[in-house]
Amino acid sequence: MLIIASLIVFFVAQAIAWIQINGQFISPWIKEHPLLMSLLGVPISYLLMLATNYAYVGLDNRIWPGRLLAFAVGILVFTLFTALFLKEGITIKTAISLGLAAALILLQLF
């Protein structure tokens, strides 16, 4: 259950980070307020710490599997949000990267 919780929290943190960093390309308000947007770093950091703890405990006190989960979730969120908000399609390279990210998640879960 902790692993599922870590995946959800990693997803939320990565989603907020994507908006913080790339929101400037979809919203004039975000582009005009970079210092205000930088304040999102605090909740993002907290969520990443929380997710890392869940993954660490859920994966028998091992840090590497959790790091790979965080990386894979980040790739998936980046791909999804970039396609949804910036209308960038999935190239062969992106598809392969997504497959590898999915493989990382599955490898750590099973």
N, CA, C and O of each residue as an XYZ file, in Angstrom:
440
protein
N       0.813     -1.193      0.000
C       0.000      0.000      0.000
C       0.863      1.267      0.000
O       0.503      2.264     -0.626
N       2.000      1.228      0.701
C       2.895      2.389      0.738
C       3.475      2.688     -0.643
O       3.713      3.846     -0.987
N       3.697      1.651     -1.417
C       4.246      1.864     -2.761
C       3.229      2.586     -3.636
O       3.589      3.492     -4.387
N       1.975      2.194     -3.546
C       0.917      2.874     -4.305
C       0.807      4.323     -3.850
O       0.674      5.229     -4.673
N       0.863      4.540     -2.537
C       0.813      5.907     -2.003
C       1.989      6.716     -2.524
O       1.829      7.883     -2.880
N       3.169      6.108     -2.573
C       4.340      6.832     -3.073
C       4.164      7.195     -4.545
O       4.529      8.296     -4.959
N       3.610      6.283     -5.336
C       3.379      6.584     -6.759
C       2.406      7.746     -6.918
O       2.614      8.613     -7.768
N       1.361      7.775     -6.123
C       0.379      8.864     -6.211
C       1.013     10.195     -5.813
O       0.827     11.203     -6.495
N       1.758     10.198     -4.714
C       2.376     11.440     -4.251
C       3.465     11.895     -5.227
O       3.592     13.089     -5.498
N       4.254     10.949     -5.757
C       5.233     11.309     -6.791
C       4.526     11.952     -7.987
O       5.010     12.939     -8.539
N       3.384     11.391     -8.384
C       2.633     11.930     -9.518
C       2.195     13.369     -9.248
O       2.373     14.248    -10.091
N       1.628     13.599     -8.080
C       1.146     14.949     -7.735
C       2.318     15.934     -7.704
O       2.219     17.033     -8.250
N       3.416     15.547     -7.073
C       4.584     16.427     -6.992
C       5.132     16.745     -8.384
O       5.457     17.895     -8.680
N       5.233     15.728     -9.230
C       5.753     15.938    -10.580
C       4.809     16.802    -11.406
O       5.252     17.607    -12.225
N       3.504     16.633    -11.190
C       2.519     17.439    -11.920
C       2.652     18.917    -11.537
O       2.637     19.791    -12.403
N       2.780     19.187    -10.248
C       2.940     20.573     -9.796
C       4.254     21.146    -10.324
O       4.308     22.299    -10.753
N       5.309     20.334    -10.292
C       6.604     20.790    -10.801
C       6.533     21.095    -12.294
O       7.133     22.063    -12.759
N       5.800     20.269    -13.048
C       5.670     20.524    -14.487
C       5.004     21.880    -14.720
O       5.448     22.666    -15.557
N       3.935     22.141    -13.967
C       3.228     23.414    -14.120
C       4.127     24.573    -13.692
O       4.150     25.618    -14.343
N       4.859     24.390    -12.608
C       5.753     25.438    -12.132
C       6.803     25.796    -13.194
O       7.061     26.973    -13.443
N       7.390     24.799    -13.803
C       8.486     25.014    -14.750
C       7.995     25.356    -16.149
O       8.536     26.254    -16.793
N       6.983     24.654    -16.619
C       6.537     24.810    -18.008
C       5.269     25.627    -18.169
O       4.848     25.905    -19.292
N       4.658     26.015    -17.061
C       3.441     26.807    -17.125
C       3.628     28.125    -17.858
O       2.670     28.673    -18.403
N       4.847     28.635    -17.877
C       5.150     29.877    -18.586
C       4.817     29.796    -20.076
O       4.637     30.826    -20.725
N       4.735     28.591    -20.617
C       4.445     28.422    -22.040
C       2.948     28.303    -22.322
O       2.527     28.303    -23.478
N       2.142     28.199    -21.251
C       0.696     28.060    -21.456
C      -0.113     29.160    -20.786
O      -1.305     29.303    -21.058
N       0.521     29.942    -19.912
C      -0.218     30.973    -19.185
C       0.598     32.254    -19.072
O       1.702     32.245    -18.529
N       0.057     33.350    -19.582
C       0.759     34.631    -19.418
C       0.944     34.999    -17.939
O       1.962     35.577    -17.560
N      -0.054     34.656    -17.108
C       0.055     34.974    -15.690
C       1.264     34.284    -15.069
O       2.027     34.909    -14.332
N       1.440     33.005    -15.363
C       2.578     32.261    -14.813
C       3.888     32.867    -15.316
O       4.849     33.002    -14.559
N       3.915     33.227    -16.583
C       5.126     33.815    -17.158
C       5.471     35.146    -16.496
O       6.645     35.484    -16.346
N       4.467     35.884    -16.111
C       4.675     37.205    -15.503
C       4.973     37.142    -14.008
O       5.340     38.159    -13.419
N       4.826     35.989    -13.387
C       5.015     35.854    -11.942
C       5.966     34.704    -11.582
O       5.589     33.812    -10.822
N       7.183     34.715    -12.112
C       8.095     33.595    -11.835
C       8.487     33.483    -10.364
O       8.659     32.374     -9.858
N       8.631     34.607     -9.673
C       9.003     34.518     -8.252
C       7.879     33.909     -7.422
O       8.125     33.116     -6.514
N       6.660     34.282     -7.736
C       5.517     33.690     -7.044
C       5.441     32.188     -7.337
O       5.185     31.386     -6.439
N       5.664     31.822     -8.589
C       5.634     30.402     -8.961
C       6.747     29.616     -8.272
O       6.594     28.427     -7.989
N       7.870     30.291     -8.004
C       8.976     29.587     -7.349
C       8.614     29.149     -5.936
O       9.239     28.241     -5.388
N       7.609     29.788     -5.342
C       7.173     29.387     -4.005
C       6.572     27.982     -3.991
O       6.456     27.365     -2.932
N       6.192     27.481     -5.159
C       5.694     26.104     -5.232
C       6.790     25.085     -4.903
O       6.507     23.910     -4.673
N       8.032     25.548     -4.884
C       9.132     24.644     -4.557
C       9.000     24.028     -3.174
O       9.443     22.901     -2.953
N       8.397     24.755     -2.241
C       8.251     24.230     -0.874
C       7.294     23.036     -0.837
O       7.677     21.976     -0.342
N       6.065     23.169     -1.343
C       5.198     21.976     -1.310
C       5.710     20.845     -2.205
O       5.527     19.671     -1.882
N       6.345     21.187     -3.318
C       6.903     20.143     -4.184
C       7.955     19.351     -3.410
O       7.944     18.120     -3.424
N       8.860     20.056     -2.739
C       9.907     19.387     -1.959
C       9.316     18.509     -0.871
O       9.760     17.380     -0.663
N       8.311     19.034     -0.176
C       7.675     18.256      0.886
C       7.050     16.977      0.325
O       7.222     15.894      0.886
N       6.324     17.114     -0.787
C       5.689     15.943     -1.394
C       6.721     14.922     -1.848
O       6.518     13.720     -1.681
N       7.818     15.385     -2.415
C       8.862     14.452     -2.849
C       9.506     13.744     -1.670
O       9.825     12.558     -1.754
N       9.700     14.471     -0.561
C      10.238     13.833      0.642
C       9.270     12.788      1.182
O       9.683     11.695      1.571
N       7.996     13.120      1.206
C       6.971     12.200      1.687
C       6.913     10.948      0.807
O       6.902      9.825      1.312
N       6.874     11.151     -0.507
C       6.812     10.018     -1.439
C       8.054      9.146     -1.320
O       7.960      7.920     -1.383
N       9.212      9.765     -1.150
C      10.452      9.011     -1.005
C      10.411      8.158      0.263
O      10.860      7.012      0.264
N       9.873      8.724      1.334
C       9.750      7.959      2.571
C       8.824      6.767      2.385
O       9.149      5.653      2.794
N       7.663      7.002      1.762
C       6.727      5.896      1.510
C       7.393      4.800      0.680
O       7.266      3.614      0.987
N       8.096      5.202     -0.364
C       8.753      4.215     -1.224
C       9.840      3.463     -0.456
O       9.958      2.244     -0.574
N      10.626      4.188      0.324
C      11.713      3.573      1.085
C      11.181      2.499      2.041
O      11.688      1.377      2.073
N      10.169      2.851      2.804
C       9.600      1.898      3.758
C       8.885      0.767      3.020
O       9.028     -0.400      3.384
N       8.123      1.107      1.992
C       7.367      0.105      1.244
C       8.231     -0.852      0.441
O       7.792     -1.945      0.083
N       9.463     -0.438      0.159
C      10.374     -1.281     -0.615
C      11.506     -1.823      0.267
O      12.661     -1.903     -0.151
N      11.142     -2.188      1.486
C      12.057     -2.855      2.427
C      13.303     -2.026      2.749
O      14.416     -2.550      2.777
N      13.103     -0.735      2.990
C      14.196      0.158      3.387
C      15.344      0.187      2.377
O      16.518      0.174      2.746
N      14.984      0.227      1.125
C      15.970      0.364      0.043
C      15.666      1.656     -0.706
O      14.510      1.944     -1.017
N      16.713      2.437     -0.995
C      16.518      3.754     -1.599
C      16.489      3.713     -3.126
O      15.752      4.481     -3.746
N      17.273      2.835     -3.738
C      17.354      2.819     -5.197
C      16.023      2.533     -5.898
O      15.684      3.238     -6.848
N      15.274      1.546     -5.472
C      14.001      1.289     -6.164
C      13.059      2.496     -6.144
O      12.368      2.766     -7.126
N      13.037      3.216     -5.026
C      12.188      4.401     -4.930
C      12.644      5.504     -5.860
O      11.828      6.210     -6.453
N      13.958      5.647     -5.986
C      14.491      6.672     -6.901
C      14.097      6.351     -8.338
O      13.752      7.247     -9.108
N      14.151      5.078     -8.694
C      13.766      4.682    -10.047
C      12.271      4.891    -10.277
O      11.855      5.267    -11.373
N      11.467      4.647     -9.244
C      10.028      4.926     -9.356
C       9.797      6.425     -9.576
O       9.004      6.813    -10.433
N      10.483      7.257     -8.809
C      10.331      8.710     -8.951
C      10.720      9.159    -10.359
O      10.035      9.982    -10.967
N      11.819      8.616    -10.868
C      12.268      8.955    -12.216
C      11.226      8.542    -13.254
O      10.888      9.318    -14.149
N      10.731      7.340    -13.130
C       9.757      6.830    -14.098
C       8.457      7.628    -14.057
O       7.899      7.959    -15.104
N       7.975      7.938    -12.858
C       6.754      8.738    -12.746
C       6.982     10.115    -13.340
O       6.094     10.658    -13.997
N       8.149     10.684    -13.122
C       8.473     11.989    -13.700
C       8.433     11.973    -15.216
O       7.916     12.905    -15.833
N       8.970     10.930    -15.819
C       8.944     10.791    -17.278
C       7.504     10.671    -17.768
O       7.126     11.294    -18.760
N       6.712      9.878    -17.077
C       5.317      9.695    -17.485
C       4.515     10.995    -17.363
O       3.756     11.343    -18.268
N       4.681     11.709    -16.254
C       3.973     12.982    -16.059
C       4.416     13.993    -17.110
O       3.586     14.680    -17.705
N       5.721     14.085    -17.339
C       6.222     15.040    -18.328
C       5.624     14.754    -19.700
O       5.186     15.674    -20.390
N       5.603     13.507    -20.091
C       5.066     13.133    -21.393
C       3.575     13.449    -21.482
O       3.120     14.045    -22.458
N       2.830     13.053    -20.475
C       1.385     13.286    -20.461
C       1.051     14.778    -20.489
O       0.236     15.218    -21.301
N       1.674     15.550    -19.611
C       1.368     16.975    -19.531
C       1.847     17.735    -20.766
O       1.186     18.671    -21.216
N       2.988     17.336    -21.309
C       3.482     18.002    -22.511
C       2.555     17.740    -23.687
O       2.321     18.631    -24.503
N       2.034     16.539    -23.778
C       1.079     16.226    -24.849
C      -0.240     16.969    -24.640
O      -0.800     17.515    -25.589
N      -0.738     16.991    -23.403
C      -2.026     17.626    -23.116
C      -1.981     19.142    -23.230
O      -2.852     19.743    -23.858
N      -0.982     19.760    -22.632
C      -0.960     21.217    -22.533
C      -0.199     21.910    -23.661
O      -0.558     23.019    -24.055
N       0.838     21.273    -24.180
C       1.641     21.905    -25.230
C       1.438     21.259    -26.595
O       2.025     21.689    -27.588
N       0.605     20.228    -26.638
C       0.238     19.554    -27.897
C       1.450     18.993    -28.647
O       1.457     18.927    -29.877
N       2.468     18.592    -27.892
C       3.618     17.950    -28.524
C       3.346     16.456    -28.604
O       3.080     15.812    -27.590
N       3.412     15.916    -29.791
C       3.137     14.508    -29.994
C       4.232     13.610    -29.461
O       5.291     14.067    -29.033
N       3.954     12.346    -29.497
C       4.910     11.348    -29.022
C       5.691     10.818    -30.224
O       5.123     10.235    -31.148
N       6.981     11.031    -30.189
C       7.863     10.534    -31.241
C       8.303      9.108    -30.888
O       7.985      8.599    -29.814
N       9.017      8.494    -31.782
C       9.559      7.152    -31.521
C      10.452      7.183    -30.280
O      10.362      6.301    -29.426
N      11.309      8.193    -30.182
C      12.196      8.307    -29.023
C      11.392      8.430    -27.735
O      11.725      7.810    -26.725
N      10.330      9.234    -27.777
C       9.493      9.405    -26.593
C       8.778      8.104    -26.252
O       8.684      7.738    -25.080
N       8.280      7.410    -27.252
C       7.586      6.138    -27.024
C       8.523      5.118    -26.381
O       8.121      4.395    -25.469
N       9.749      5.056    -26.841
C      10.726      4.136    -26.254
C      11.012      4.528    -24.811
O      11.096      3.670    -23.933
N      11.163      5.824    -24.570
C      11.410      6.305    -23.206
C      10.244      5.964    -22.289
O      10.448      5.569    -21.141
N       9.026      6.115    -22.789
C       7.851      5.758    -21.989
C       7.827      4.270    -21.683
O       7.508      3.863    -20.566
N       8.164      3.467    -22.673
C       8.228      2.023    -22.455
C       9.253      1.666    -21.390
O       9.009      0.807    -20.542
N      10.400      2.331    -21.439
C      11.425      2.084    -20.428
C      10.973      2.551    -19.047
O      11.238      1.885    -18.047
N      10.289      3.698    -18.990
C       9.778      4.193    -17.710
C       8.755      3.213    -17.137
O       8.776      2.920    -15.941
N       7.870      2.714    -17.980
C       6.876      1.731    -17.527
C       7.571      0.463    -17.055
O       7.171     -0.129    -16.053
N       8.602      0.045    -17.766
C       9.355     -1.137    -17.368
C      10.016     -0.933    -16.002
O      10.054     -1.855    -15.188
N      10.539      0.280    -15.747
C      11.141      0.570    -14.448
C      10.123      0.419    -13.313
O      10.414     -0.167    -12.270
N       8.939      0.957    -13.541
C       7.898      0.858    -12.513
C       7.521     -0.601    -12.281
O       7.456     -1.051    -11.137
N       7.275     -1.334    -13.350
C       6.891     -2.737    -13.217
C       7.983     -3.564    -12.564
O       7.704     -4.436    -11.742
N       9.228     -3.288    -12.932
C      10.355     -4.024    -12.362
C      10.447     -3.820    -10.858
O      10.772     -4.750    -10.119
N      10.161     -2.596    -10.401
C      10.243     -2.322     -8.966
C       9.049     -2.873     -8.200
O       9.154     -3.182     -7.013
N       7.909     -2.996     -8.883
C       6.703     -3.474     -8.209
C       6.636     -4.991     -8.117
O       6.030     -5.529     -7.189
N       7.253     -5.689     -9.072
C       7.141     -7.157     -9.112
C       8.483     -7.836     -9.067
O       8.555     -9.065     -9.093
